[in-house]
Amino acid sequence: MRFAVLGSGSSGNSTVVEAGGTRLLVDAGLSAKQLVTRLQSIGADPGSFDGILLTHEHGDHIRGLRVLLKQMPVPIYATAATARVVKDTGIEGATWRVFTAGQGFRIGAFEIEAFAIQHDAVDPVGFVFHHQESRFGLLSDAGFVTRSMVDRLRGVHGLFVEANYDDALLEADTKRPWSTKQRISSRHGHLSNAQAAELVAELAHPGLRRVVLGHLSQDCNHPDTAISAIRCSLERAGHRHVSLHCACGEVSPWWSLVEEPRFSLEFCD
């Protein structure tokens, strides 16, 4: 199994996951032109996909969906509430496959579990993708980590997780009014570095090979700050073997769940 992040952040979110001849797109928050260009840059033909999965209905996760479907006429997988809201944006003629949070379903070579998350959307979800012995978890746009979310993600070999803001940088930010800061840090907002670090440390096990941090705020976070927080948490838990990366605005390389991770040479005090 491998995955690539086409974009992550307020400018647009989209991830490709593939294994066993099945290729899936999770969210389509960039313009259709950008999505196609970035897919082609990693060698993924838009005509080779088996489905599009939606985490929720916000514009930075569905922006390019309507136009993209003309080049990628595949089923859209979403909860009933998310599908209803997305249809109201003017998406017509699509084939919808509705699932319920907490339900498992199959697409090609993948067994997929959807789980409910906390965010200011109608019915947001995260996913765990299973293929043979590999498990990949995807958690984006979640304001609070619940015990149910941890239980669903336990045992993953790869994880994409939001690390949106650093607490001190958010507090010091002068661009955002207090009400916006409150929404971001609320239980239905976004995950901080500290929250992501606590989650990753709890999920860490000898088989966790790779963690990719996403949805970083340009003003209230920095890749080095986010990676340092997660690395320190992992090292305190005795898991120095995990390979850490940040996915920001540009397309990422393919990340595999089977290759050996790169060991870090930086350690915490």
Salt bridges, closest charged atoms under 4 A:
GLU18 OE2 - ARG2 NE 2.56
GLU18 OE1 - ARG23 NE 2.60
ASP27 OD2 - HIS61 ND1 2.70
ASP60 OD1 - HIS61 NE2 3.87
ASP60 OD2 - HIS215 NE2 3.39
GLU111 OE2 - ARG106 NH1 2.46
GLU113 OE2 - HIS130 NE2 2.60
GLU113 OE2 - ARG135 NH1 3.67
GLU113 OE1 - ARG152 NH1 3.13
ASP120 OD1 - HIS119 NE2 3.23
ASP120 OD2 - ARG183 NH1 2.88
ASP141 OD2 - HIS56 NE2 3.40
ASP141 OD1 - HIS61 NE2 3.29
ASP141 OD2 - HIS119 NE2 3.38
ASP141 OD1 - HIS215 NE2 3.26
ASP151 OD1 - ARG154 NH2 3.92
GLU162 OE2 - HIS190 ND1 2.50
ASP173 OD2 - ARG176 NH1 3.00
GLU202 OE2 - ARG147 NH1 2.63
GLU202 OE2 - ARG154 NH2 3.66
ASP219 OD1 - LYS175 NZ 3.18
ASP219 OD2 - ARG176 NH1 3.29
GLU259 OE2 - ARG210 NH2 3.05
GLU266 OE1 - ARG231 NH1 3.53
